Amino acid sequence: MSSRVATRYAKSLLDLAQAQSTDSKVYEEMLSFSQLSSSSAELKSLLGNPVVSGNDKLKVLNIIFDGSSSLTKDFVSLVVSRKRESELTNIANDYIKRYDDLKGVTKVTVKSAIALNEKSLGDVKRYLAGIINQDELQIENVIDPEVIGGMVIQFEDKLLDLSIAKELKEIRKQLIYN
């Protein structure tokens, strides 16, 4: 969930990046940072810790964003100087969402009991293309043995449960309540 602060900063960053024609580069940098911050509890803790000085946080962030565009580095410095570094992950995630919306990209998560092959993923992509009306779908296959069979498809704020586990739960409900 993105805060109002993160939304405003992300929108401003996207506007600046578009004006400088570096929006795709900044997107890649925000994607990398988002992945790093989601996998690093230490980084989250550091950014949210009020005891650590802004200068120390900026030193760490400069190392993380080493090799990034000057816009990204300047933006991170601005965020830290305004004492909003705890929102940096939310800003990155909101930027990614805004960029994807702008480019017409929909992210889809497909949970299945086993890894799906390319043909199956292509079939899912064609099926969803008719439902979503989006040109580009980014499909991530997540393996979840609790699905048992079939798949659970999640996109935008929608959930399409085509799993055997759901069917078994429905049969169980019918047997219990009838």
Phi, psi and omega per residue, in radians:
M1 nan 2.246 -3.078
S2 -1.676 2.424 3.116
S3 -1.455 2.954 3.104
R4 -1.106 -0.650 3.122
V5 -1.072 -0.854 -3.132
A6 -1.077 -0.708 3.136
T7 -1.078 -0.788 -3.127
R8 -1.140 -0.787 3.141
Y9 -1.136 -0.739 -3.130
A10 -1.122 -0.736 3.122
K11 -1.096 -0.750 3.118
S12 -1.112 -0.743 3.124
L13 -1.102 -0.751 3.128
L14 -1.113 -0.730 3.113
D15 -1.070 -0.778 3.114
L16 -1.126 -0.760 -3.119
A17 -1.115 -0.685 3.101
Q18 -1.157 -0.705 3.141
A19 -1.104 -0.571 -3.133
Q20 -1.684 0.065 -3.115
S21 0.979 0.652 3.101
T22 -2.109 0.342 -3.054
D23 -1.083 -0.618 3.134
S24 -1.262 -0.635 3.093
K25 -1.159 -0.788 3.113
V26 -1.102 -0.633 3.088
Y27 -1.022 -0.834 3.133
E28 -1.070 -0.698 -3.140
E29 -1.176 -0.719 3.114
M30 -1.192 -0.633 3.090
L31 -1.107 -0.786 3.117
S32 -1.092 -0.773 -3.139
F33 -1.130 -0.733 -3.140
S34 -1.064 -0.769 3.115
Q35 -1.129 -0.721 3.122
L36 -1.122 -0.818 -3.091
S37 -1.204 -0.523 3.114
S38 -1.299 -0.424 -3.134
S39 -1.705 -0.119 -3.074
S40 -2.087 1.810 3.092
A41 -1.145 -0.551 -3.134
E42 -1.135 -0.711 3.130
L43 -1.143 -0.772 3.094
K44 -1.034 -0.775 -3.139
S45 -1.096 -0.754 3.132
L46 -1.069 -0.836 -3.083
L47 -1.164 -0.531 -3.135
G48 -1.593 -0.065 -3.068
N49 -1.474 2.014 -3.128
P50 -1.293 -0.251 -3.127
V51 -1.328 -0.572 -3.140
V52 -1.312 2.289 -3.092
S53 -1.204 2.724 3.104
G54 -1.052 -0.642 3.126
N55 -1.105 -0.712 3.126
D56 -1.173 -0.708 3.093
K57 -1.113 -0.711 -3.134
L58 -1.133 -0.649 3.095
K59 -1.060 -0.779 3.136
V60 -1.142 -0.770 -3.135
L61 -1.155 -0.590 3.080
N62 -1.134 -0.613 3.071
I63 -1.177 -0.752 3.137
I64 -1.102 -0.751 -3.083
F65 -1.637 0.310 3.075
D66 -1.085 2.274 -3.103
G67 1.567 -0.022 3.119
S68 -1.432 2.976 3.126
S69 -1.159 2.722 3.139
S70 -1.107 -0.580 3.105
L71 -1.057 -0.803 -3.129
T72 -1.124 -0.775 3.131
K73 -1.090 -0.787 3.124
D74 -1.112 -0.689 3.139
F75 -1.123 -0.778 3.125
V76 -1.085 -0.718 3.091
S77 -1.066 -0.727 3.113
L78 -1.102 -0.781 -3.139
V79 -1.053 -0.754 3.141
V80 -1.193 -0.717 -3.138
S81 -1.132 -0.469 3.105
R82 -1.596 0.134 3.121
K83 1.017 0.730 3.125
R84 -2.022 0.314 -3.071
E85 -1.075 -0.452 3.108
S86 -1.166 -0.316 3.131
E87 -1.640 0.005 -3.022
L88 -1.047 -0.695 3.107
T89 -1.134 -0.760 3.105
N90 -1.122 -0.655 3.104
I91 -1.103 -0.799 -3.141
A92 -1.069 -0.784 -3.137
N93 -1.130 -0.691 3.123
D94 -1.192 -0.658 3.082
Y95 -1.062 -0.791 -3.138
I96 -1.045 -0.787 3.136
K97 -1.116 -0.779 -3.138
R98 -1.113 -0.729 3.133
Y99 -1.112 -0.783 3.119
D100 -1.076 -0.734 3.099
D101 -1.074 -0.728 -3.129
L102 -1.103 -0.683 -3.097
K103 -1.554 -0.037 3.121
G104 1.315 0.545 -3.124
V105 -1.759 2.289 3.062
T106 -1.999 2.263 3.109
K107 -1.619 2.299 -3.083
V108 -2.188 2.336 3.052
T109 -1.924 2.197 3.128
V110 -2.027 1.973 3.074
K111 -1.643 2.313 3.098
S112 -2.536 2.820 -3.120
A113 -1.220 -0.542 3.114
I114 -2.248 2.841 3.103
A115 -1.147 2.341 -3.140
L116 -1.491 2.475 3.105
N117 -1.405 3.047 -3.082
E118 -1.075 -0.658 -3.139
K119 -1.115 -0.792 3.134
S120 -1.115 -0.748 3.099
L121 -1.113 -0.651 3.073
G122 -1.116 -0.702 3.095
D123 -1.108 -0.745 3.102
V124 -1.089 -0.737 -3.137
K125 -1.085 -0.774 3.121
R126 -1.138 -0.723 3.131
Y127 -1.075 -0.815 -3.116
L128 -1.240 -0.532 3.129
A129 -1.037 -0.605 3.096
G130 -1.255 -0.546 -3.116
I131 -1.430 -0.793 -2.987
I132 -1.478 -0.519 -3.057
N133 1.084 0.719 3.062
Q134 -2.055 2.533 -3.136
D135 -1.292 -0.756 -3.027
E136 -2.033 2.186 3.090
L137 -2.070 2.297 3.028
Q138 -1.831 1.935 -3.057
I139 -1.787 2.254 3.066
E140 -2.003 2.172 3.130
N141 -1.670 2.056 3.122
V142 -1.902 2.273 -3.123
I143 -1.602 2.152 -3.127
D144 -2.418 1.819 -3.088
P145 -1.062 -0.373 -3.138
E146 -1.205 -0.254 3.097
V147 -1.193 -0.453 -3.123
I148 1.198 -0.985 3.113
G149 -2.810 2.919 -3.083
G150 1.330 -2.635 -3.121
M151 -2.762 2.799 3.042
V152 -2.089 2.105 -3.081
I153 -1.902 2.224 3.137
Q154 -2.188 2.235 3.081
F155 -2.618 2.598 -3.073
E156 0.837 -2.125 3.096
D157 -1.961 0.457 -3.072
K158 -1.977 2.619 3.117
L159 -2.310 2.163 3.130
L160 -2.016 1.809 -3.057
D161 -1.689 1.829 3.128
L162 -1.973 0.564 -3.019
S163 -1.639 2.742 3.061
I164 -1.179 -0.640 3.138
A165 -1.010 -0.726 3.120
K166 -1.151 -0.764 3.127
E167 -1.067 -0.723 3.123
L168 -1.125 -0.679 3.093
K169 -1.120 -0.700 3.131
E170 -1.158 -0.727 3.105
I171 -1.108 -0.733 3.121
R172 -1.059 -0.775 3.109
K173 -1.050 -0.763 -3.138
Q174 -1.110 -0.686 3.128
L175 -1.200 -0.642 -3.121
I176 -1.267 -0.776 -3.012
Y177 -1.590 -0.060 3.116
N178 -1.942 nan nan
